[in-house]
Amino acid sequence: MAGVNGGWVVETDRERCIGSGTCAFTAPEVFDVDGTGRVVVIGPVTVGDVRVREAVDNCPMDALRLIEGG
């Protein structure tokens, strides 16, 4: 789990992640893929950032979960 700022939290499930890079392409300030090919949160998660929501919604393996108001 990572990324708290103003009430949004993004949980990552690195076991489900296949390293497609969709999240890193959609919100490169927040997500990246590490040397093992799995998602990592590298930046702050800001409430209302539509790119973060889009990255979570478009993850092909549902390896990201957005918790609002966290």
N, C-alpha and C positions, 0 to 999 in steps of 0.2 A: 504494500500500500504506500502511496505517496501523494504529495501535492495538495497542500491545504492553503487557501487564501480566501478569506471572506465568506466561507461557508460551503464551498464545493470541495469534495474529495474525490479523487479518482483511485479506485482500487484496480490493481493489475493481477491477473492470474497468469503467471509466467509458464505454468504447466500447459495451459491451453494455447498460448501464443505460438504461432507458426512463423513469425518474423516476416509477414507480408510487407510491413513498412507502411501500411495505409495510414496508421496513426501519425507516424513521423512525417509523412508527406502532407497530411492535412493540417497538423499543428506542430511544426518543427521546433517551436520555442518551448513546447511542453513535453513532447515525446521523442524518443530515439530508440534504435535497436542496438543492443550491446554486442560484444564479441561472441556471445553464445547464440545470437540471432533472435533474442527475445526483447520484448518491450521494457523500457525503463522510462520513468518520469524524470525529466531533467530540468524542468522549470516550474514556476508557480502556476497553479490552476486558479484562474480568475473567474469569479461569478459572472455569468452571462456571456462568456466567450463561446460564440457559436461554433468556432473551429474545434474546440474541445468536445462539445456535444456531438458534432458531426463525426469526429474521430471515434468516439465511443460507439455511436450508432452504426458506423460502417465497418467495425472490426469484424472480419470474416469468421473469427472463432469465438466471438463474444468474450474476449479475454480482458476487456475493460468494462468497468462499471462506474457510472457517475452517481455520486450520492450528493444530493442537493440539500443545503441547509445543515451540513454536517458539522 
